[in-house]
Amino acid sequence: MKKKILYRWVKIIILVYCSIGICLYYLQNKILFHPVAVGRDYNYNFSSPYKEVNIPYSVHVNMNIVQFLPKDTPVKGVVLYFHGNRRNISWYARLAPDFTKNNYEIWMLDYPGFGKSTGEFTEQQLYNWALTFYKLARARFTPDKIIIYGKSMGTGVAAQLASVRDCRALILETPYYDMPSVIGHYAPVYPVERMVQYKFPVWLYLQQVTAPVTILHGTSDWTISYNNTRRLKPYLKPVDELVTIEGGSHNNLAEYPIYQHKLDSLLH
């Protein structure tokens, strides 16, 4: 009788394990990414001066970019901003003054399915779009006036771009070692390396980045752990730095003076 009960529980555990694993695999896009799409005729109402650019990337595919501009001052350069996995540019627009006050334009790109951007969302497509984004900036700015900035999920895209194109600096806010390591933190009993379609190996790309790298991460980040980011330290150059923000979480680093001081110094 005890063997039957044990056998039954083993079957239940295996069934539950497999069911959760199947859901993780087939629903990973919905788990990892939370875009909010808006129509092409939607009017953004940003408080900062801005210009909207729509690029017909291919047939039926639109790349939407919002360029936030300094107020009546000479422009030092441009920050190419790759945002996180949620909503769209409107969620991140509140951060624009941190850059424009230093006389930098900050350009934000929405990924396929986010905001007014359309098309297929894949890791390679994000890299392709990032390169087009960079080429648009190069039409006006030399590499020494281009700063590449990635936040959260966008740090993988930013690091890949900086590994193949020159820039003044690469800034990574709350980055990760790679995407499977982030998922593995929440699902350690699954072979996430084989299950997760999106790799974004930041650790690998950092080895090809020649520009100075600054990493900003909080010790109380429960989305991407600080320990995950610390795994990137062996791949940093002597001129690179990891700025630790004590008590900072995933979405509030801009509220800390250490973040503002470091950003101001990088945009001097």
Secondary structure as UniProt FT lines:
FT   HELIX           2..26
FT   HELIX           28..32
FT   STRAND          34..35
FT   TURN            40..41
FT   STRAND          50..58
FT   TURN            59..60
FT   STRAND          61..68
FT   STRAND          77..82
FT   STRAND          86..87
FT   HELIX           89..92
FT   HELIX           93..95
FT   HELIX           97..100
FT   TURN            101..103
FT   STRAND          104..109
FT   TURN            112..113
FT   HELIX           123..138
FT   TURN            139..140
FT   HELIX           143..145
FT   STRAND          146..151
FT   TURN            152..153
FT   HELIX           154..164
FT   STRAND          169..173
FT   HELIX           179..186
FT   TURN            188..189
FT   HELIX           192..195
FT   HELIX           202..206
FT   TURN            207..208
FT   STRAND          213..218
FT   TURN            219..220
FT   HELIX           226..230
FT   TURN            231..232
FT   HELIX           233..235
FT   TURN            238..239
FT   STRAND          241..245
FT   TURN            246..247
FT   HELIX           253..255
FT   HELIX           257..266
//
